[in-house]
């Protein structure tokens, strides 16, 4: 499990910034049939950050299409580390305000 105590340097837009380690794993909420997304939470310095990944993005990461909703949790679990890394990276780039939800779509995946 990752911790918040370590720091690393990144280069963004030519400027160096120091950031804390990525978000930390928290809970699985589950598949949302209305939004066609899998919901989960992560922690940032003890505060809960709501996250979700679209079904299409999960399928693209898995290299498949049309996964049944009943199989989404197993699919998420098999890709959890990758999904959480993407969520953490997006959170680092996002505006910071209470209630912000990290939403992962296919456009966020490296091709």
CORDAZI-V520066 format. One record per pair of residues at least 12 apart in sequence whose ideal C-beta (glycine too) atoms are under 7 Angstrom apart, sorted by sequence separation. I is the first residue (numbers start at 1). J is the second residue. D is the distance in whole Angstrom. If there is no record, write none. Layout:
<<I:J:D> <I:J:D>>
This chain:
<<7:19:7> <28:40:5> <29:41:7> <90:102:5> <7:20:6> <8:21:7> <27:40:7> <39:52:5> <62:75:6> <7:21:7> <27:41:5> <38:52:6> <58:72:7> <90:104:7> <6:21:5> <26:41:4> <37:52:4> <38:53:5> <87:102:5> <4:20:6> <26:42:5> <37:53:6> <4:21:6> <25:42:6> <26:43:5> <35:52:7> <37:54:5> <58:75:6> <62:79:6> <87:104:6> <3:21:7> <24:42:6> <36:54:6> <37:55:6> <58:76:7> <61:79:5> <86:104:6> <90:108:6> <2:21:6> <23:42:4> <24:43:4> <36:55:5> <2:22:6> <4:24:6> <23:43:6> <38:58:6> <23:44:5> <58:79:7> <61:82:6> <83:104:7> <2:24:5> <26:48:6> <86:108:6> <1:25:6> <23:49:6> <53:83:6> <38:72:5> <33:69:6> <51:87:5> <31:69:5> <38:76:5> <4:45:6> <31:72:4> <31:73:7> <42:84:6> <49:91:6> <30:73:6> <28:73:7> <42:87:6> <42:88:7> <60:106:5> <44:91:7> <57:104:5> <57:105:6> <61:109:7> <52:101:7> <57:106:5> <60:109:6> <51:101:7> <54:104:7> <56:106:5> <50:101:5> <51:102:4> <52:103:6> <53:104:4> <54:105:5> <57:108:7> <54:106:7> <57:109:6> <49:102:6> <25:84:6> <22:85:7> <23:87:6> <23:88:4> <22:88:3> <23:91:6> <19:92:6>>
